[in-house]
């Protein structure tokens, strides 16, 4: 019988777009084998990979909104794959932590399907725009679970609290109420992902101190990359970040 680890490995390596968007339900069995650190995901033929990202401009045009949503979908895909990556990379982590990674992976794929459906209503499809595997060039250097949640939950997903709020307003301004609604749904659900990261960082490190968190971001990542402007303080507080942490994050002026 298949294990959660085999399911996670298959998800990362598959090149089937339908499976990336809607993986099978995970098994109930864990094999708790040795650490395995996959270096790259499988990529469906529909995707064209590029080195540089396009700016999300021109949201008044359906093509601009579709491109932005396509970028967000690919961010969710990488996040889902990297949750699977962490399941394999950290077999020594508590089972509750690894089970949480499975739940977040499933949320990310559901978000992908929401994005894909709206991209189609705008006249495009998944694969219509080039994508960048930026997360995959950074996150697999995380040496331990504390570093992983520092980057993902307390980092990239926290910044998405700002980005989803900003893009919801921009989509609504462009007259795309459904696009705005999807951003708001993703933003609300992201709070639980950030809270997961905050809870486990505190469990691994004893507390959530800004300087300790920043030290757990592998080079060349910086706190500047882990925030939007202005900070969505209400959402971040709900996700377990203190005012002292947020004040330090807002004041940070180090390298990008």
CORFEN-V737426 format. One record per pair of residues at least 12 apart in sequence whose ideal C-beta (glycine too) atoms are under 7 Angstrom apart, sorted by the first residue. I is the first residue (numbers start at 1). J is the second residue. D is the distance in Angstrom with one decimal. If there is no record, write none. Layout:
BEGIN
I_J_D ; I_J_D
END
This chain:
BEGIN
1_27_6.7 ; 1_29_5.9 ; 2_27_4.9 ; 3_27_5.8 ; 3_29_5.0 ; 3_30_6.0 ; 3_31_4.2 ; 4_26_5.3 ; 4_27_5.6 ; 4_29_6.8 ; 4_30_5.1 ; 4_87_6.6 ; 4_102_6.6 ; 5_30_6.8 ; 5_31_5.3 ; 5_33_6.2 ; 5_87_6.4 ; 5_88_5.9 ; 7_26_4.9 ; 7_27_5.7 ; 8_84_3.7 ; 8_87_4.4 ; 8_88_5.7 ; 9_88_6.2 ; 11_23_5.1 ; 11_81_6.8 ; 11_84_4.9 ; 12_38_5.5 ; 12_41_5.1 ; 12_42_6.8 ; 12_81_5.1 ; 12_84_5.0 ; 12_85_6.2 ; 13_41_6.9 ; 13_42_4.5 ; 14_42_5.1 ; 15_42_4.2 ; 15_43_6.3 ; 15_44_5.3 ; 15_45_6.8 ; 16_44_6.5 ; 17_44_4.0 ; 17_46_5.3 ; 17_126_6.5 ; 20_44_6.3 ; 20_77_6.1 ; 21_109_6.3 ; 21_112_5.4 ; 21_113_5.6 ; 21_116_6.2 ; 22_109_6.3 ; 22_113_6.5 ; 23_109_6.2 ; 26_102_5.4 ; 32_91_5.5 ; 33_91_6.3 ; 34_91_6.7 ; 35_89_5.7 ; 35_90_6.9 ; 35_91_5.7 ; 36_88_4.3 ; 36_89_6.8 ; 37_89_5.0 ; 37_140_6.4 ; 38_85_6.0 ; 38_88_6.7 ; 39_140_6.6 ; 40_136_6.5 ; 41_81_4.8 ; 41_136_6.4 ; 46_126_6.1 ; 46_127_3.1 ; 47_127_5.6 ; 47_131_5.6 ; 48_130_4.4 ; 49_130_7.0 ; 49_131_6.2 ; 49_133_6.0 ; 50_130_4.2 ; 50_132_5.6 ; 51_132_6.9 ; 53_132_4.9 ; 54_67_6.6 ; 56_68_4.2 ; 56_71_6.5 ; 59_170_5.3 ; 59_171_6.6 ; 59_174_4.8 ; 60_174_4.9 ; 62_122_4.4 ; 62_123_5.9 ; 65_122_5.9 ; 65_171_6.5 ; 65_174_6.6 ; 65_176_5.7 ; 65_179_5.7 ; 66_119_5.1 ; 66_122_4.2 ; 66_124_4.2 ; 66_128_6.8 ; 67_129_5.0 ; 68_167_6.8 ; 69_115_4.9 ; 69_118_5.9 ; 69_119_5.1 ; 69_179_6.8 ; 70_119_6.0 ; 70_128_6.5 ; 70_129_4.5 ; 72_115_5.7 ; 73_112_5.1 ; 73_115_4.0 ; 73_116_6.2 ; 73_126_6.7 ; 74_131_4.2 ; 76_108_4.6 ; 76_111_4.7 ; 76_112_4.7 ; 76_115_7.0 ; 77_112_5.9 ; 78_133_6.5 ; 78_135_3.9 ; 78_136_6.1 ; 79_108_4.9 ; 79_135_6.9 ; 79_152_7.0 ; 80_105_4.7 ; 80_108_3.8 ; 80_109_5.3 ; 82_135_6.1 ; 82_139_5.1 ; 82_152_6.7 ; 83_101_4.4 ; 83_104_5.2 ; 83_105_4.1 ; 83_108_7.0 ; 84_105_5.9 ; 85_140_6.5 ; 86_101_5.5 ; 86_148_5.3 ; 87_101_5.3 ; 87_102_7.0 ; 90_145_4.9 ; 93_145_4.7 ; 97_145_6.4 ; 97_200_5.7 ; 100_196_5.4 ; 104_193_5.4 ; 104_196_6.6 ; 107_189_6.0 ; 111_186_5.2 ; 114_182_5.1 ; 115_182_6.8 ; 118_178_5.9 ; 118_179_5.9 ; 118_182_5.9 ; 138_221_6.0 ; 139_151_5.6 ; 139_152_6.9 ; 141_218_4.4 ; 142_218_5.8 ; 145_200_6.9 ; 145_204_6.0 ; 146_201_6.0 ; 146_204_3.9 ; 146_205_5.6 ; 146_216_5.6 ; 147_216_4.7 ; 147_218_6.2 ; 149_197_4.1 ; 149_200_4.9 ; 149_201_4.9 ; 150_201_6.0 ; 150_213_5.4 ; 150_216_3.8 ; 150_217_5.7 ; 151_217_6.1 ; 151_221_6.5 ; 152_197_6.1 ; 153_193_6.0 ; 153_194_5.4 ; 153_196_5.5 ; 153_197_1.3 ; 153_198_6.4 ; 154_197_4.7 ; 154_198_6.1 ; 154_201_5.8 ; 154_213_5.8 ; 155_217_6.6 ; 155_226_4.0 ; 156_226_6.7 ; 157_190_5.6 ; 157_193_4.7 ; 157_194_5.2 ; 157_197_6.6 ; 158_194_5.0 ; 158_226_6.1 ; 158_236_6.4 ; 159_226_5.2 ; 159_227_5.5 ; 159_228_5.5 ; 160_190_5.2 ; 161_187_6.1 ; 161_190_5.8 ; 161_191_7.0 ; 161_194_6.6 ; 161_232_4.4 ; 161_235_4.4 ; 161_236_6.1 ; 162_227_6.6 ; 162_228_2.5 ; 162_229_7.0 ; 162_231_6.5 ; 162_232_5.0 ; 163_228_5.3 ; 164_183_4.6 ; 164_184_6.9 ; 164_186_5.3 ; 164_187_3.3 ; 164_190_6.6 ; 165_187_5.9 ; 165_232_5.4 ; 166_228_6.3 ; 167_183_5.0 ; 168_180_4.5 ; 168_183_3.9 ; 168_184_5.0 ; 168_187_6.9 ; 171_183_6.2 ; 191_235_5.5 ; 191_238_5.4 ; 191_239_4.8 ; 194_239_3.6 ; 195_239_4.4 ; 195_240_5.0 ; 198_239_6.0 ; 198_240_3.5 ; 198_241_6.2 ; 199_240_6.4 ; 201_213_6.8 ; 208_241_6.9 ; 208_242_6.9 ; 208_245_5.9 ; 210_245_5.1 ; 210_248_3.7 ; 210_249_6.5 ; 222_254_5.8 ; 222_255_5.3 ; 222_256_5.9 ; 223_249_5.9 ; 223_252_4.7 ; 223_254_6.9 ; 224_252_6.4 ; 224_254_6.6 ; 224_256_4.8 ; 225_256_6.6 ; 227_249_5.6 ; 231_246_5.9 ; 231_249_6.9 ; 231_250_5.6 ; 233_246_5.7
END
